[in-house]
Each structure stands twice: as structure tokens, then as C-alpha cells.
Amino acid sequence: MSATSSGRGVAPRAPIASAPLRVAILLGGLDIGGAETQAIALAAALQHDGHTVTMATLADGPLRSVVESRGLAMHVLPRVAGLALSAVPGLTRFLTTCKPQVVYAFLEVQWLLALAAASRLPTAHRPRVVLGLRTSDYDAPPAPLKARVVRTLAKYATPRADLLIANSHSGLDSYRAFAPEAPAGVVVHNGIDVARFAPSPSLRAHWRRAWSLPTDATIVGHVGRLHPVKDHELLLHAFSRARVDRRAFHLVCVGHGEPERVAALERLAEALGIASRVHFVGGLVETHTVYPAFDVLALSSRREGFPNVVAEAMACGVPAVVTDSGASADIVAEFGEVAPVGDIDAFADALSRLLARYSSTLTHDVRTHIVSNFSLGATASRTAAALQSLFQVNTV
């Protein structure tokens, strides 16, 4: 679908050249997360290509150091009592000052803020508003009441946006079914910095020493917050059932979690008789350093958009077994294994098959696949083309 094919009437604005653009990227915070990490990487790639990019966020966080290391301009929006909607005046002032041509808002709360702030500006100075779709289950109402309210508000506000950019076809299809009056949409898969995410024998050895694991151990890795949506319960059950020829078989889970959640998962590992081989090591800011330590990555999620961790691990030469959620199957293609969401036996079988397939040839092929199809440079170019299409003048 073309980025300009919504059929809605849009007030004409002066066309611009194909490059460069002035873009503001709006985030909810700078905590460690897939959407936040991807937004920062995309901003840096767009800036590298000559576009002017400024980031605005509702809250500071540990990823600030990453933003600064990339040389990106960043503004933390003032809020009253931590309320997101109280950031609208500050965002309006921010847009007035930096004068972006496009505001690209990641996630639904930020959609509402961007649309509200843009509407307060004079038409001649109003930026185009682009909404980023980062999940694929818009037909399933989120459990928390606040999240359900936000999603409902977003549904009725999105017709005022100019473009949807989804990171998976399933995500775009899901949202179009949920909100038929939404504007046109395009799919731009997330991009991976294949220079930053790469095989590293030294990092492999480093993390195995840090975790006190044998150098020759077979390690299944999981990277992601310890949240029910990631379904660590399925992962633990499947790991306990997987068939592997080697005794030194370990599962390492990298990610933050509430103490109660960690304790519950540790009790499950104990009950399954695998506690000595399961390691919850906490979260890391620089996740690119940890992937080379794994032999296989496992993603057991109930839902995803575009799971960065799968492509990042594969860029490091680590094949993946995934549930069929979001773009996961598209990422692994024939180089990994896919199981239905929630099916423990199928996931255990898929993990066993991937361990049996493991070879140096496979590790080479998975990296080549990511470099060829999911590089950050390609994602930045596709994003810029989608944004630039908003300013093209159709002539008949």
C-alpha cells in the first residue's frame, strides 16, 4: 500500500525535496526496551544519512547514554505529577522550537500526545504525524484498564494522523482490522546494526566465564523482560523436555523482572528439576555484548511486533527458535525453527531440531541472512522514503 493512498483529504502543504528531512521522534521513556532501542538506532541512521533528527521523551532512563553516544539531540518533556497527557503543552513548545516536518510517535500514548500537540499549531507550521505500530495483537484488548482506555482513544484519534508505519505485516493487518478509518500504512521492518551485532569469540568466552559456565556448554539464551507476555513458563517447560546429546546444557535468561516474578520462575525451574541449569542474570544496557555467548536464541513470546532480539542474535551468528508471533517467522525464515504460540511440546521439538541442525555453516548463514535483509541502513532508507512520500505532489 502506498504511504499516500488513504484517500483522506489532507490540507495541501508545500512539497519538499527528497532529502533531507527534519524529523522528531517521540518516545515514552529511555528505559531498556525493544521499541526504545530501535527508535534510537533508527534516529542515528537517519541522521547519518543527512536528515535532522531530534528525540523527545516523557522520561529519562538508562538509554540516555546510548542517545548521547550517537550524537543525537534529546529533549525530556516536562510533566505534571508524572501524567503523560500533561506533556502536551511542553511537546507543543518543543515542536514550535525545532520545527520538524514529521513527528514519528512510537506506541499509543505517544500517538495521542503527538496528535494533540500538532493540532495546537497553525496549519502552515503543523508537522505530519506518523504513528509507529510495534505489536501485532490489536484485536486483543490489553488487560490493564488504563491500557484499554488508551487503545480506544487511539483508535478514534488515528484518522487524524498522516501515516502508519508497522514493523510487521501482521501488525499492520491487525490494526487496520481494529481501526478501519486509520490512515494509509506501510511496513518497514526494524533494522539491525550489523557492525555492532556480530560474532565475537572474545565476548563468547567472557560471558561464559562471568556466568561460571563451561566453555564447551550448549547455551540456550533468552533476552527480554521477565514479563508474562514473554512466556518464560513455556520456555522452562520446553527446555526441560528438549533433547540434547550433551550434558552441559544451560538456559540463560537476560532481562529485568520484578522480584516476585523472578522468584516464581525460579520455583518453577526447581519443580522441573532444571534449577542448576537455568540462570536468571538480570538486565543489560548493552545487549549486543551477550548474544555471542549463546549457541541458540529462544523466543517464547505470546505476542510480538518485530522482535529485535531475534534479528540481533542472528546477526551475531546465533540461530533462533521462536513462536509464530509478529514477524518472528519472517526473520528466522529457513534458518531457524518456528512453533505455535503456547505449544510447549512443539517448542521443545523445535528447540531439539535446531540443536541437532547446529553447525558452523548454519551460524554463517543466519548472519548472512540478516545482513542481506534486515540491515539498519536499509530500514533507514525505507523509513525516509515513507516519510518523504507524505510531501509528494500527485499530478494527473
The 8 nearest C-alpha neighbors of each residue, nearest first, counted from 0:
[[1, 185, 2, 184, 4, 183, 3, 186],
 [0, 2, 4, 3, 185, 183, 184, 5],
 [3, 1, 183, 4, 184, 385, 185, 388],
 [2, 4, 1, 5, 389, 183, 388, 6],
 [3, 5, 1, 6, 183, 2, 0, 182],
 [6, 4, 183, 182, 7, 3, 2, 184],
 [5, 7, 4, 8, 3, 183, 182, 9],
 [8, 6, 5, 9, 182, 4, 158, 183],
 [7, 9, 6, 10, 5, 11, 161, 159],
 [10, 8, 11, 7, 161, 12, 6, 159],
 [9, 11, 12, 8, 122, 123, 7, 13],
 [12, 10, 9, 13, 14, 392, 8, 390],
 [11, 13, 14, 10, 123, 390, 9, 122],
 [12, 14, 15, 11, 390, 392, 391, 123],
 [15, 13, 390, 391, 12, 392, 16, 11],
 [16, 14, 390, 17, 13, 391, 18, 387],
 [15, 17, 18, 14, 19, 387, 20, 390],
 [16, 18, 387, 15, 19, 20, 384, 388],
 [19, 17, 16, 20, 50, 387, 15, 49],
 [18, 20, 50, 49, 17, 21, 16, 51],
 [19, 21, 50, 18, 22, 51, 100, 387],
 [22, 20, 51, 99, 100, 52, 50, 101],
 [23, 21, 52, 101, 99, 102, 100, 20],
 [22, 24, 102, 53, 54, 52, 99, 103],
 [25, 23, 103, 54, 102, 104, 55, 53],
 [24, 26, 104, 55, 56, 54, 103, 105],
 [27, 25, 56, 28, 105, 55, 109, 104],
 [26, 28, 57, 56, 109, 58, 25, 29],
 [29, 27, 58, 56, 57, 26, 30, 59],
 [28, 30, 60, 62, 59, 61, 63, 35],
 [29, 31, 60, 61, 28, 62, 32, 35],
 [32, 30, 62, 29, 284, 35, 61, 36],
 [33, 31, 35, 34, 36, 30, 223, 224],
 [32, 34, 36, 35, 37, 307, 31, 306],
 [35, 33, 37, 36, 32, 38, 133, 105],
 [36, 34, 38, 32, 37, 33, 39, 29],
 [35, 37, 33, 39, 38, 34, 32, 40],
 [36, 38, 40, 34, 39, 35, 41, 33],
 [39, 37, 41, 35, 40, 36, 42, 34],
 [38, 40, 42, 36, 41, 37, 43, 35],
 [39, 41, 37, 43, 42, 38, 44, 36],
 [42, 40, 44, 38, 43, 39, 37, 45],
 [43, 41, 39, 45, 44, 40, 38, 46],
 [42, 44, 46, 40, 41, 45, 47, 69],
 [45, 43, 47, 41, 46, 42, 379, 40],
 [46, 44, 48, 42, 47, 43, 50, 379],
 [45, 47, 50, 43, 49, 48, 44, 51],
 [46, 48, 44, 45, 49, 43, 50, 42],
 [49, 47, 45, 46, 50, 44, 379, 380],
 [50, 48, 46, 47, 19, 51, 45, 18],
 [51, 49, 46, 19, 20, 45, 48, 21],
 [52, 50, 21, 46, 22, 20, 49, 53],
 [53, 51, 22, 23, 46, 21, 50, 42],
 [52, 54, 23, 72, 73, 24, 22, 71],
 [53, 55, 73, 24, 23, 25, 72, 74],
 [56, 54, 74, 25, 73, 75, 24, 26],
 [55, 57, 26, 75, 28, 27, 58, 25],
 [56, 58, 27, 76, 28, 75, 26, 55],
 [59, 57, 28, 56, 75, 29, 27, 60],
 [58, 60, 29, 28, 75, 63, 57, 56],
 [59, 61, 29, 30, 62, 63, 28, 58],
 [60, 62, 63, 30, 29, 64, 31, 284],
 [61, 63, 29, 65, 64, 60, 30, 31],
 [64, 62, 66, 65, 61, 60, 67, 29],
 [65, 63, 67, 62, 66, 68, 61, 69],
 [64, 66, 68, 62, 63, 67, 69, 39],
 [67, 65, 63, 69, 64, 68, 71, 39],
 [66, 68, 64, 70, 69, 65, 71, 63],
 [67, 69, 65, 70, 66, 64, 71, 63],
 [70, 68, 66, 67, 71, 43, 65, 39],
 [71, 69, 67, 68, 66, 72, 43, 65],
 [72, 70, 69, 66, 67, 73, 53, 43],
 [71, 73, 53, 54, 70, 74, 52, 67],
 [74, 72, 54, 55, 53, 71, 75, 66],
 [73, 75, 55, 76, 54, 56, 72, 53],
 [76, 74, 56, 57, 55, 58, 77, 59],
 [75, 77, 57, 89, 56, 86, 74, 90],
 [78, 76, 86, 89, 75, 79, 57, 85],
 [79, 77, 86, 85, 81, 82, 80, 76],
 [78, 80, 81, 85, 82, 77, 86, 83],
 [81, 79, 82, 78, 85, 83, 77, 86],
 [80, 82, 79, 78, 83, 85, 77, 57],
 [83, 81, 85, 80, 84, 79, 78, 86],
 [82, 84, 85, 86, 81, 78, 57, 108],
 [85, 83, 86, 82, 87, 112, 78, 111],
 [84, 86, 78, 83, 82, 87, 79, 88],
 [87, 85, 78, 84, 89, 83, 88, 77],
 [86, 88, 90, 89, 85, 116, 84, 112],
 [89, 87, 91, 90, 86, 92, 85, 116],
 [90, 88, 92, 86, 91, 87, 76, 77],
 [89, 91, 93, 87, 92, 88, 86, 94],
 [90, 92, 116, 88, 94, 93, 89, 87],
 [93, 91, 95, 89, 90, 94, 96, 88],
 [92, 94, 90, 96, 91, 95, 89, 97],
 [95, 93, 91, 98, 97, 96, 92, 90],
 [96, 94, 92, 93, 98, 97, 91, 120],
 [95, 97, 93, 94, 98, 92, 91, 99],
 [96, 98, 94, 99, 95, 93, 53, 23],
 [99, 97, 94, 95, 96, 100, 124, 21],
 [100, 98, 21, 22, 101, 97, 23, 126],
 [99, 101, 126, 21, 22, 127, 98, 20],
 [102, 100, 127, 22, 126, 99, 128, 103],
 [101, 103, 23, 128, 24, 22, 129, 127],
 [102, 104, 129, 24, 130, 25, 23, 128],
 [105, 103, 25, 130, 110, 109, 24, 131],
 [104, 106, 131, 26, 109, 25, 130, 103],
 [107, 105, 109, 108, 131, 110, 104, 132],
 [106, 108, 110, 109, 153, 111, 150, 149],
 [109, 107, 111, 110, 106, 112, 149, 83],
 [108, 110, 112, 107, 111, 104, 106, 113],
 [111, 109, 107, 113, 108, 104, 112, 130],
 [110, 112, 114, 109, 108, 113, 115, 153],
 [111, 113, 109, 115, 110, 114, 87, 116],
 [114, 112, 110, 116, 115, 111, 117, 109],
 [113, 115, 111, 117, 112, 116, 118, 110],
 [116, 114, 112, 118, 113, 117, 111, 119],
 [115, 117, 91, 113, 119, 118, 87, 114],
 [118, 116, 114, 119, 120, 115, 125, 113],
 [117, 119, 115, 116, 120, 114, 125, 121],
 [120, 118, 116, 117, 115, 121, 91, 125],
 [119, 121, 118, 117, 125, 122, 124, 116],
 [122, 120, 124, 123, 125, 119, 118, 117],
 [121, 123, 125, 124, 120, 118, 10, 126],
 [122, 124, 121, 125, 12, 120, 126, 13],
 [125, 123, 122, 121, 126, 120, 98, 95],
 [124, 126, 122, 120, 117, 123, 121, 127],
 [127, 125, 100, 101, 99, 128, 102, 124],
 [126, 128, 101, 161, 102, 100, 129, 125],
 [129, 127, 102, 160, 161, 101, 103, 126],
 [130, 128, 103, 162, 163, 161, 102, 104],
 [131, 129, 163, 104, 103, 110, 164, 105],
 [130, 132, 105, 164, 165, 104, 163, 133],
 [133, 131, 165, 134, 164, 130, 166, 106],
 [132, 134, 304, 166, 131, 165, 106, 305],
 [304, 135, 133, 303, 170, 132, 136, 325],
 [170, 134, 136, 304, 325, 169, 137, 173],
 [137, 135, 138, 139, 134, 173, 302, 170],
 [136, 138, 139, 174, 173, 135, 177, 140],
 [137, 139, 136, 177, 173, 140, 174, 176],
 [140, 138, 137, 136, 141, 142, 135, 177],
 [141, 139, 147, 138, 142, 137, 150, 136],
 [142, 140, 147, 143, 146, 139, 144, 150],
 [141, 143, 144, 140, 147, 146, 145, 139],
 [144, 142, 146, 145, 141, 147, 148, 140],
 [145, 143, 147, 146, 148, 142, 141, 149],
 [146, 144, 148, 147, 143, 149, 150, 142],
 [145, 147, 149, 143, 148, 144, 141, 150],
 [148, 146, 144, 150, 145, 149, 141, 140],
 [147, 149, 145, 151, 146, 150, 152, 144],
 [150, 148, 146, 152, 147, 151, 153, 145],
 [151, 149, 153, 147, 152, 148, 146, 154],
 [152, 150, 154, 148, 153, 149, 147, 155],
 [153, 151, 149, 154, 155, 150, 156, 148],
 [152, 154, 156, 150, 151, 155, 157, 149],
 [155, 153, 151, 152, 178, 156, 157, 150],
 [154, 156, 152, 153, 157, 151, 158, 178],
 [157, 155, 153, 154, 158, 159, 152, 111],
 [156, 158, 159, 160, 181, 154, 155, 153],
 [159, 157, 181, 160, 182, 156, 180, 155],
 [160, 158, 157, 156, 161, 114, 182, 181],
 [161, 159, 157, 128, 158, 162, 129, 182],
 [160, 162, 128, 129, 127, 182, 159, 163],
 [163, 161, 129, 183, 182, 184, 160, 130],
 [162, 164, 184, 130, 129, 131, 183, 165],
 [163, 165, 131, 185, 184, 186, 132, 130],
 [166, 164, 132, 186, 167, 171, 131, 187],
 [165, 167, 188, 187, 186, 305, 189, 133],
 [168, 166, 170, 326, 169, 165, 186, 305],
 [169, 167, 171, 170, 172, 186, 165, 166],
 [168, 170, 172, 167, 171, 135, 325, 173],
 [135, 171, 169, 173, 167, 168, 172, 134],
 [170, 172, 168, 174, 173, 165, 169, 175],
 [171, 173, 169, 175, 170, 174, 168, 176],
 [174, 172, 170, 176, 171, 175, 137, 169],
 [173, 175, 177, 171, 176, 172, 137, 178],
 [174, 176, 179, 178, 172, 177, 173, 171],
 [177, 175, 173, 174, 178, 179, 172, 138],
 [176, 178, 174, 175, 138, 173, 179, 137],
 [177, 179, 175, 180, 154, 181, 176, 174],
 [180, 178, 175, 181, 176, 177, 174, 182],
 [181, 179, 178, 158, 182, 157, 175, 155],
 [180, 182, 158, 157, 179, 178, 183, 175],
 [183, 181, 5, 162, 158, 161, 184, 160],
 [184, 182, 5, 162, 2, 4, 163, 3],
 [183, 185, 163, 164, 162, 2, 182, 0],
 [184, 186, 164, 2, 0, 165, 163, 187],
 [185, 187, 165, 166, 164, 167, 168, 188],
 [188, 186, 166, 165, 189, 185, 378, 164],
 [187, 189, 166, 167, 186, 190, 378, 305],
 [190, 188, 166, 378, 187, 305, 191, 37],
 [189, 191, 375, 374, 378, 373, 188, 192],
 [190, 192, 375, 374, 193, 373, 311, 189],
 [193, 191, 375, 195, 194, 196, 374, 190],
 [192, 194, 196, 195, 191, 314, 197, 370],
 [193, 195, 192, 196, 197, 191, 314, 370],
 [194, 196, 192, 193, 197, 287, 191, 288],
 [197, 195, 193, 315, 287, 194, 314, 311],
 [196, 198, 315, 314, 195, 194, 193, 199],
 [199, 197, 315, 291, 316, 200, 196, 314],
 [198, 200, 202, 201, 291, 203, 197, 315],
 [201, 199, 203, 202, 204, 198, 291, 292],
 [200, 202, 204, 203, 199, 205, 291, 206],
 [203, 201, 205, 204, 199, 200, 206, 291],
 [202, 204, 292, 200, 291, 201, 205, 206],
 [203, 205, 201, 207, 202, 206, 208, 200],
 [206, 204, 202, 208, 203, 207, 201, 209],
 [207, 205, 209, 208, 204, 203, 210, 292],
 [206, 208, 212, 210, 204, 209, 205, 211],
 [207, 209, 211, 206, 205, 210, 212, 204],
 [208, 210, 206, 207, 211, 205, 212, 204],
 [211, 209, 207, 212, 208, 206, 280, 278],
 [212, 210, 208, 209, 207, 213, 206, 214],
 [211, 213, 207, 210, 208, 214, 216, 209],
 [214, 212, 216, 215, 207, 211, 247, 208],
 [213, 215, 216, 207, 212, 204, 208, 203],
 [214, 216, 213, 217, 247, 212, 218, 207],
 [217, 215, 247, 213, 214, 248, 218, 212],
 [216, 218, 248, 247, 294, 249, 215, 219],
 [219, 217, 249, 293, 294, 250, 216, 248],
 [218, 220, 250, 295, 296, 293, 294, 249],
 [221, 219, 296, 251, 293, 250, 252, 297],
 [220, 222, 252, 297, 296, 253, 251, 298],
 [223, 221, 253, 254, 252, 308, 220, 224],
 [224, 222, 254, 253, 225, 221, 229, 255],
 [225, 223, 254, 255, 226, 256, 222, 229],
 [224, 226, 256, 255, 254, 223, 227, 229],
 [225, 227, 228, 224, 229, 256, 230, 260],
 [228, 226, 230, 229, 225, 231, 232, 301],
 [229, 227, 230, 301, 226, 300, 302, 231],
 [228, 230, 300, 227, 226, 231, 299, 301],
 [231, 229, 227, 232, 228, 300, 233, 299],
 [230, 232, 234, 233, 229, 235, 299, 227],
 [231, 233, 230, 235, 234, 236, 264, 267],
 [234, 232, 236, 231, 235, 230, 343, 237],
 [233, 235, 231, 237, 232, 236, 299, 238],
 [236, 234, 238, 232, 237, 233, 231, 239],
 [235, 237, 239, 233, 238, 234, 232, 240],
 [238, 236, 347, 240, 234, 239, 235, 343],
 [237, 239, 235, 241, 240, 236, 234, 347],
 [238, 240, 236, 237, 241, 235, 273, 271],
 [241, 239, 237, 238, 347, 242, 236, 344],
 [242, 240, 347, 238, 351, 239, 237, 243],
 [241, 243, 351, 240, 244, 348, 347, 350],
 [244, 242, 245, 241, 351, 354, 248, 355],
 [243, 245, 246, 242, 355, 248, 354, 247],
 [244, 246, 243, 247, 248, 217, 216, 242],
 [245, 247, 248, 244, 243, 216, 217, 249],
 [248, 246, 216, 245, 217, 249, 213, 215],
 [247, 249, 217, 246, 216, 218, 245, 276],
 [250, 248, 276, 218, 277, 219, 217, 247],
 [249, 251, 219, 277, 218, 220, 278, 276],
 [250, 252, 278, 220, 277, 279, 221, 219],
 [253, 251, 221, 279, 220, 222, 278, 280],
 [254, 252, 222, 281, 282, 280, 221, 223],
 [255, 253, 282, 224, 281, 223, 222, 225],
 [254, 256, 282, 224, 281, 225, 257, 253],
 [257, 255, 225, 224, 261, 260, 258, 254],
 [256, 258, 260, 259, 261, 255, 225, 226],
 [259, 257, 261, 260, 262, 256, 263, 255],
 [260, 258, 262, 257, 261, 263, 256, 264],
 [261, 259, 263, 257, 258, 262, 256, 264],
 [260, 262, 258, 264, 263, 259, 265, 256],
 [261, 263, 265, 259, 260, 264, 258, 266],
 [264, 262, 266, 260, 265, 261, 259, 267],
 [265, 263, 267, 261, 266, 262, 268, 260],
 [264, 266, 262, 268, 267, 263, 261, 269],
 [267, 265, 269, 263, 264, 268, 270, 262],
 [266, 268, 270, 264, 269, 265, 271, 263],
 [269, 267, 274, 265, 271, 273, 266, 270],
 [268, 270, 274, 266, 272, 267, 271, 273],
 [269, 271, 267, 272, 268, 266, 273, 274],
 [272, 270, 268, 269, 273, 267, 239, 236],
 [271, 273, 269, 270, 274, 268, 239, 275],
 [274, 272, 268, 276, 275, 271, 269, 277],
 [273, 275, 269, 268, 277, 276, 272, 265],
 [276, 274, 273, 277, 278, 272, 269, 249],
 [275, 277, 249, 274, 273, 250, 278, 248],
 [278, 276, 250, 274, 275, 249, 251, 273],
 [277, 279, 251, 280, 252, 250, 276, 249],
 [280, 278, 252, 281, 251, 253, 277, 261],
 [279, 281, 253, 278, 252, 282, 251, 254],
 [282, 280, 254, 255, 253, 279, 283, 252],
 [283, 281, 254, 255, 253, 280, 284, 224],
 [282, 284, 285, 286, 281, 254, 253, 31],
 [285, 283, 286, 31, 282, 62, 61, 65],
 [286, 284, 287, 283, 288, 289, 65, 282],
 [287, 285, 288, 289, 283, 284, 290, 222],
 [286, 288, 285, 196, 289, 290, 195, 311],
 [287, 289, 286, 290, 285, 202, 291, 196],
 [288, 290, 286, 287, 291, 292, 206, 202],
 [289, 291, 292, 312, 293, 288, 287, 315],
 [292, 290, 203, 293, 198, 289, 199, 315],
 [293, 291, 203, 290, 289, 206, 207, 202],
 [294, 292, 218, 291, 295, 220, 290, 219],
 [293, 295, 218, 317, 219, 217, 292, 296],
 [296, 294, 219, 318, 317, 293, 319, 220],
 [295, 297, 319, 220, 219, 221, 318, 320],
 [298, 296, 320, 221, 319, 321, 220, 299],
 [297, 299, 321, 300, 320, 221, 322, 296],
 [298, 300, 322, 230, 234, 321, 229, 297],
 [301, 299, 229, 302, 230, 298, 228, 322],
 [300, 302, 228, 340, 229, 230, 341, 324],
 [301, 303, 324, 300, 325, 228, 136, 135],
 [304, 302, 325, 134, 324, 305, 135, 306],
 [134, 303, 305, 325, 133, 135, 167, 306],
 [304, 306, 326, 166, 325, 307, 167, 303],
 [307, 305, 308, 309, 304, 303, 327, 326],
 [306, 308, 310, 309, 311, 305, 33, 189],
 [307, 309, 311, 306, 310, 312, 222, 223],
 [310, 308, 312, 307, 311, 306, 313, 319],
 [309, 311, 313, 307, 312, 308, 314, 330],
 [312, 310, 308, 314, 313, 309, 307, 196],
 [311, 313, 315, 317, 309, 314, 290, 310],
 [312, 314, 317, 316, 310, 315, 366, 365],
 [313, 315, 366, 311, 312, 316, 197, 196],
 [316, 314, 197, 198, 312, 313, 196, 317],
 [315, 317, 362, 313, 366, 314, 365, 198],
 [316, 318, 313, 312, 295, 315, 362, 294],
 [319, 317, 295, 313, 335, 365, 296, 362],
 [320, 318, 296, 335, 295, 297, 321, 317],
 [319, 321, 336, 297, 335, 337, 350, 298],
 [322, 320, 298, 337, 297, 299, 319, 338],
 [321, 323, 338, 340, 339, 299, 337, 324],
 [322, 324, 339, 328, 340, 338, 337, 327],
 [325, 323, 302, 303, 322, 327, 326, 301],
 [326, 324, 304, 303, 135, 327, 169, 305],
 [325, 327, 305, 329, 167, 328, 304, 330],
 [328, 326, 330, 329, 325, 324, 323, 321],
 [327, 329, 331, 330, 326, 323, 332, 337],
 [330, 328, 326, 332, 327, 331, 325, 167],
 [329, 331, 327, 328, 332, 326, 310, 309],
 [330, 332, 335, 328, 334, 329, 333, 327],
 [333, 331, 329, 334, 330, 328, 335, 336],
 [332, 334, 335, 331, 336, 328, 329, 330],
 [333, 335, 332, 331, 365, 318, 361, 336],
 [336, 334, 331, 319, 333, 320, 318, 332],
 [335, 337, 320, 349, 321, 353, 319, 338],
 [336, 338, 321, 322, 320, 323, 328, 349],
 [339, 337, 322, 346, 345, 323, 321, 340],
 [340, 338, 323, 322, 342, 341, 337, 345],
 [341, 339, 322, 301, 342, 323, 338, 324],
 [340, 342, 343, 339, 301, 233, 322, 299],
 [343, 341, 345, 344, 340, 339, 346, 338],
 [344, 342, 346, 237, 345, 233, 347, 341],
 [343, 345, 347, 346, 342, 348, 237, 240],
 [346, 344, 348, 342, 347, 343, 338, 349],
 [345, 347, 349, 343, 338, 348, 344, 237],
 [348, 346, 237, 241, 344, 350, 345, 349],
 [347, 349, 351, 345, 346, 350, 344, 352],
 [350, 348, 346, 352, 351, 347, 336, 345],
 [349, 351, 347, 353, 348, 352, 320, 346],
 [350, 352, 348, 354, 242, 241, 349, 353],
 [353, 351, 355, 349, 350, 354, 348, 356],
 [352, 354, 356, 350, 355, 351, 357, 349],
 [353, 355, 357, 351, 356, 352, 350, 243],
 [354, 356, 352, 353, 357, 351, 243, 350],
 [357, 355, 353, 354, 352, 358, 361, 351],
 [356, 358, 354, 355, 353, 361, 359, 362],
 [359, 357, 361, 360, 356, 362, 355, 363],
 [358, 360, 362, 361, 363, 357, 364, 316],
 [359, 361, 363, 358, 362, 364, 357, 365],
 [362, 360, 364, 358, 363, 359, 365, 357],
 [361, 363, 316, 359, 365, 364, 360, 317],
 [364, 362, 360, 361, 366, 365, 316, 359],
 [363, 365, 361, 367, 366, 362, 368, 360],
 [366, 364, 368, 362, 313, 367, 363, 316],
 [365, 367, 314, 316, 369, 368, 313, 364],
 [366, 368, 364, 370, 365, 369, 371, 363],
 [367, 369, 365, 371, 366, 370, 364, 372],
 [370, 368, 373, 372, 366, 371, 367, 314],
 [371, 369, 367, 374, 368, 372, 373, 366],
 [372, 370, 368, 369, 367, 373, 374, 366],
 [371, 373, 369, 370, 368, 374, 377, 367],
 [374, 372, 369, 190, 370, 191, 371, 375],
 [373, 375, 191, 190, 376, 370, 377, 192],
 [374, 376, 190, 191, 378, 192, 377, 379],
 [375, 377, 379, 374, 378, 380, 44, 190],
 [376, 378, 380, 375, 374, 379, 381, 373],
 [379, 377, 375, 190, 381, 380, 376, 382],
 [378, 380, 382, 376, 377, 381, 45, 44],
 [381, 379, 377, 383, 378, 382, 384, 376],
 [380, 382, 384, 378, 383, 379, 377, 385],
 [383, 381, 379, 385, 384, 380, 378, 386],
 [382, 384, 386, 380, 385, 381, 387, 379],
 [383, 385, 387, 381, 382, 386, 388, 380],
 [386, 384, 382, 388, 383, 387, 2, 381],
 [387, 385, 383, 388, 384, 389, 382, 101],
 [388, 386, 384, 389, 385, 390, 383, 17],
 [387, 389, 391, 385, 390, 386, 384, 2],
 [390, 388, 387, 386, 391, 3, 2, 385],
 [391, 389, 14, 388, 387, 15, 392, 13],
 [392, 390, 388, 389, 14, 393, 387, 15],
 [391, 393, 394, 390, 14, 389, 13, 388],
 [394, 392, 391, 395, 3, 390, 388, 14],
 [393, 395, 392, 391, 14, 390, 3, 11],
 [394, 393, 392, 391, 3, 4, 6, 11]]
